Amino acid sequence: MWLVIASIFALVATYSWINSPGKNRNGQLALAFWALTFMVFVDHVIGWLLEGGEGEFLEIGLEPFVLSLCMVIPILAAWEMFVAFDKLGVKFVKPASAKDAKAVEE
């Protein structure tokens, strides 16, 4: 269920990015969901192979669904915060390089 939910969110985010490129940072959201999908896929494959290739590959039930939502909600919250900061015009300061630090000391 984790893999299915993550894949659905990744596909929806990618579709919204394709239909409105450059708006609301949908590319970053799609990238985050594809990363989640890949991580869950690797987790499922390794777990399934360690069990000897037996049993269910995809779990279906209420608990896996709730866990899927617990993985999706932080990604949506971080993306929403990023979009809000971008709309407000908040600039993140780049760390000073060693060359710039020496110039300030002199």
N, C-alpha and C positions, 0 to 999 in steps of 0.2 A: 504494500500500500504506500510505503514511503516513496518508492521509486515512481509509482504512478502519479501521486500528488505532485511531487517535485517536477516531473516531466510536464504535467499539465500546466503548472505555473510558468515553467520555462517557455513552453510553446506560446502561451498567452502573452507573456512579456515580450517575446520575440516578435510576435504578430503586431503588437502595439508599437514596437520600435520601427518595424518596417513601414507601417502606415503613417507614422508621424516622426520621421527622423529629426533629431536635434531638439525635440520638445520634451520637457520634463525628465530628461536624463533616463529615458527608457532603455537605452543601451546598457547602462550600468546595472539596471535591474535585471535585464535579460542575462547578462554575464554572471551575476550573482546566482541566479536560479540555475543556469547551466552548470556552474561549478558545484552547486548543491546536488544536482542530478548526477553528475559524474562521481562525486564522493559517495553518494548512496549506492550507485551501481557497483562501484568497486567494493564497498562494504558487503553488499549482498553476494557478489561473486566469491569473494574470499571466504565469507562465512559458510556459504553453500558448499564450496570445495572442501573446506576443513571438516565438514560434517560427512564427507564422502559422497557428495552429490545426491544425497537422499533427502527426502522431505520437501516441503513447499519452498519454492523460490520467493514467491510473493505472499506475504501474510495479509489476510483480509479480516478486519474486525474493528471494533471500536478503539481499542488501545493503540494499534498502529496508526489509525486515522488521527487520534489526538496527538500522538507523537509527531506525525507529519505536520500538523498545524503548529506545534511547538517549534518546528524547524523553519517554517515559512514566516511566521509572525515577526521574529527578530530581523529577518531580511527586509521585510516590508517596512518595519519601523526605522531601520537604519537608512533605507532609501528615502523614506519620507523626510527624515531629519536632514539628509543631504540636500534634497530638493528645497526644503524650507530655507536652509542656510544660503543656498544658491539664489533663491528669489529675494532674500533680504540683502544680498550683496556682501555677505561675510567673506573676507579674504583670509585664507590660512597662510601664516607667515612661513616662509621657507627657512630652514636652519642655515645659519651663516657658515660659510666655508672658512677654512683656516686662513686663507688669504685675506678675506674680509675682516676677520678678527684681528689680524696683525695691523691692518690699516686703521682700525678703530683705536687700538692701543697707542699708536704713534700720535 
